[in-house]
Amino acid sequence: MRSQVMRMCVACREREEQETLIRVVSADNQLIVDREQKALGRGAYVHPAAECVDNALKRRMFVRALRVPSSVDASVIVGL
């Protein structure tokens, strides 16, 4: 039996199985949802709940976790 891969939500800091979280990556100075979780580079995980996404955006947790400039465009993930 294989163990499940665990990841932490950047907003609420709760640990969950990787499949239950949404992976967000940075490409061309904007945040992109990586639904297949196969994009290259650093990724940040967040619950699909609106409050977790909103908290992560307000507290700039994606900027910190992905190590990108604060001027990154987050319009793609606002509608999650």
Secondary structure as GFF3:
##gff-version 3
##sequence-region A 1 80
A	DSSP	beta_strand	6	8	.	.	.	ID=ss1
A	DSSP	beta_strand	15	17	.	.	.	ID=ss2
A	DSSP	three_ten_helix	18	20	.	.	.	ID=ss3
A	DSSP	beta_strand	22	27	.	.	.	ID=ss4
A	DSSP	beta_strand	30	33	.	.	.	ID=ss5
A	DSSP	beta_strand	43	46	.	.	.	ID=ss6
A	DSSP	alpha_helix	50	58	.	.	.	ID=ss7
A	DSSP	alpha_helix	61	66	.	.	.	ID=ss8
###
